[in-house]
C-alpha cells in the first residue's frame, strides 16, 4: 500500500499535505459548476426571455405557497418536453421564459400524476373544487389523496404580503401599488372564483385555501401559451 | 494497512463518539426506511394517509429522502470517519467537545426535519427541503465538523494521508460549498423563504446541488469507507494505490459537471444539457475504477466470501455501486432519458444505489464494528447471513418492480396510434392502474429490506445486553467476530 510507494511524486507533493489536498480539491470541484452556472446569468447564453409572461397575482401567489406546502411537486411536473407524445398530451413544450418569475422553480422530477404546465383553463373551477376533495369523482382510477383541509382553512393576507415582498426582493417586479392593495386584491380575485363555483353548484368563501389553489392552477401556462401563439418565441417543433 | 504499526495505543482513540454515531445510524435507518415503506404503501393504496394532512405522500416523501440520506447515510459516514480517521492518522480527534457538538447538533437537525416537513414547511428543492433556520444550523454544525476534521489532520502522527482520508476530505469540502450555494434564500417569515435564483437558473443550481449531493454525500464518503473497511475486513491491502489516485481526482472533477442530466429535454440551454450528458457518460470510468479497486482487493480471498457474511455484504455493495454507476450514465443519454425521466425507473435507479451500495456497505461496517466498539461478540452471528439474504431479496424485488413499472409508464405515455396519429393511451388513470402490481411488489421488497434492518437492530440490542460481564471495548485489540 501507501508505504510501498515512498518516493512517488504524489506522496511527497500532494497526498502528504492536508492543505494542498484541500486546495486542489476545491479547484477540482469548482470548475464544472462555474462553467455551467455562470453563463446562465448572461443574456446570450442563459435562458431566453419571453415577452408577455407576467408575475402571479396575490391570490395565485397564495395558491402557489399551498402547492409548495402540500408537496404537489413530488407527483406533478411542470415541464412539457418537446416530443410528439408530450405535446399531444399536454400542449406546447415549455419555453425557458415561462419560468422567469418562478422562485423556487417547480419543474418536478416524477410524474405520479400528469404534468400541470398548461392545466390552466383546461377544466372549469368547479372541476378543481370537486377534484381536490375527491379526486376519483372527476378522475376515476386516480391514486391522489383527498385534501379536505383546504376547505375552510383561510388564507392570511399578511402571509401573502410577506411572500410578495420577498419575491420582489429576489427580482419579481411587483409594484408598490400591488403590495399595498393585497387584501383587497385577494378578496376580489377570490370573489370571482366563488361566483364561478356558485354557477357549478358549490358554495365557498373567497379566502378559503382551496380558492387560492384553484386560482394558481387556473393560471398555469396561460401566459406562455398566449406568448407562443402570438409568435413571441421559436415556432413549435415538428 | 498503515494502522498495523506505530506506537499509539488504541485506548487513546475516542471510541465513545463512534458508539454514539453507531447507535444513531441504526436508529435512523429504522425510521427512514419505515417512512419509505409507508409512502410506498400510499402509492399502492391511496387511503393509507387516513385523511391526515401530515401523513400525505407529498409531505412525507421529503422526510423519507432526508432521513435516509442525511440521517442514516450521514450517521454511518460519521461513524466510519470518526473510527477510521483516528486510526489512520494515529491520533485522537482534535477536540472531543467539537465531536460531541457535531453529534448532538446533527441529531437535533434530523429531529427538526421530522418536526417541520410533515407540517408542510419546505423549500421544495429536492434534498434541500429543510427551511432556512435549519439550513443555518446545518452550516454551523458542518463548520464544527470541518474544524475538527482538519484539526485532526493537522495533529496527525503519520506523514501520509491514506486514500480514505482524501475521499472524506472531498465530502467535508464539497458538501459545504453545495449546501451554501443552493440555499441562498431571502426569508419571508420564520418558516418560509424564497431563493435568489429563479426559473431555470434555480433549476440548474438545484440539480448541480442535487446530483452532487448524491456524489459527495452518497458516493465519495462511502468510497472512503470502502477503502478503509474493505481491506480491514479482507485483511489484505487495497489492490492498487495508483488506481485510487487516478480515480479519486477524475471522480471529483467529473462529477460536478453531471447535474444538468436531470434537466434533459427541458428548456435549459442546449449546451448545458449536452455538457451534463457527456460528463455523465465519462463518469463510468472513475466510478468503475473504484469498483474494480474494491473487488480486486478481494483477490486471493474470494473463498472467504462464502463463509463470511460481512464480505458478502461488501461484495454486493461494491457490485451495486458498479451497476448503479453504469445505469446512471445510461440514463443520462438523451434518448434513454426521454424514456426513463419522470418514471419509476429513476426510483429504481436511486434505490439500487441507496439500498445496494449505501445500505449494504453500511450494514457490513456496522457488523464489523460492533464487536470492536461494544467489546462483545454478536449473540446471533447466523442472523447476519439471514439479514444478507433478506436484504438482497428485497433489493431485487424493489429494483425489478421499479424498472418494469418505469418502462411500462415510459412506453405507455409515448405510444402513438399509427393510424390516427393520436395518443394510444390518452387517459392518464389507465396507465396508473397498470402500475398497481409493481407498487405492491415494491412495497414487499422495501418491507423485506426494512425487516433485515430490524433483525440487525435486535441482534445488536440482545448482544449488547447479554454478556455484560465482558471487558469494555478497547478497539483494535479485540478479535473480529461476525
Interface residues (C-beta under 8 A of the other chain):
Chain A: X1 X2 X3 X4 X5 X10 X11 X15 X16 X18 X21 X22 X25 X26 X28 X29 X30 X31 X32 X33 X35 X36 X37 X39 X40 X41 X45 X46 X47 X48 X65 X68 X69 X70 X71 X72 X73 X74 X75 X77 X79 X81 X82 X83 X84 X85 X86 X88 X89 X93 X94 X95 X96 X98 X99 X100 X101 X102 X103 X104 X105 X106 X107 X108 X109 X110 X111 X112 X113 X114 X139 X140 X141 X142 X143 X144 X145 X146 X147 X148 X149 X159 X162 X163 X165 X166 X167 X169 X170 X171 X172
Chain B: X1 X2 X42 X43 X46 X47 X49 X51 X53 X56 X57 X58 X59 X61 X62 X120 X121 X122 X123 X124 X125 X126 X150 X153 X154 X156 X159 X160 X161 X162 X163 X166 X169 X170 X173 X174 X177 X181 X186 X187 X188 X189 X192 X193 X194 X195 X196 X197 X198 X199 X200 X201 X202 X203 X204 X205 X206 X208 X212 X216 X231 X237 X238 X241 X242 X245 X249 X252 X253 X254 X255 X256 X257 X259 X260 X262 X263 X265 X266 X267 X268 X269 X271 X272 X275 X276 X279 X338 X341 X342 X343 X346 X347 X409 X413 X414 X415 X416 X422 X423 X426 X428 X429 X430 X432 X433
